[in-house]
């Protein structure tokens, strides 16, 4: 699971090892929930969620992405610079 930033968009990638419900939540370091993606039920495989329009939604700073894939949880940080 990870993310790749570029310009006004970010690609959030995740892998599902055991089929299940997937959610992605992005938080500011202050703990404020910035964005939530409900990916629904996914089968095994690798997936991407493209988040466009970051300039209008985020300020420059460090953000934390919480991935929940079935029973698996993962946290990834990224830096966004306008």
Residue pairs with C-beta under 8 A, 6 or more apart in sequence:
1 13
1 14
1 15
1 67
1 69
1 74
1 76
2 12
2 13
2 76
3 10
3 11
3 12
3 13
3 65
3 76
3 78
4 10
4 11
4 13
5 78
5 79
5 80
8 52
8 53
8 54
8 55
9 50
9 51
9 52
9 53
9 54
10 50
10 51
10 54
10 78
10 80
11 48
11 49
11 50
11 51
12 24
12 37
12 48
12 49
12 50
12 51
12 65
12 67
13 46
13 47
13 48
14 22
14 24
14 46
14 47
14 48
14 49
14 67
14 69
14 74
15 45
15 46
15 47
15 69
16 22
16 42
16 43
16 44
16 45
16 46
16 47
16 69
16 70
17 44
17 69
17 70
17 72
18 44
18 70
18 71
18 72
19 41
19 42
19 43
19 44
19 70
20 41
20 42
20 69
20 70
20 71
21 39
21 40
21 41
21 42
21 68
21 70
22 39
22 40
22 41
22 42
22 47
22 67
22 68
22 69
22 70
23 36
23 37
23 38
23 39
23 67
23 68
24 36
24 37
24 39
24 49
24 65
24 66
24 67
24 68
25 33
25 35
25 36
25 37
25 65
25 66
25 68
26 33
26 34
26 35
26 36
26 51
26 63
26 64
26 65
26 66
27 33
27 34
27 63
27 64
27 65
27 66
28 34
28 61
28 63
28 64
29 61
29 62
29 63
29 64
34 57
34 58
34 63
35 51
35 57
37 49
37 51
39 47
39 49
42 69
54 80
55 82
58 80
58 82
59 80
59 82
60 80
60 81
60 82
61 79
61 80
62 77
62 78
62 79
62 80
63 77
63 78
63 79
63 80
64 75
64 76
64 77
65 75
65 76
65 77
65 78
66 73
66 74
66 75
67 73
67 74
67 75
67 76
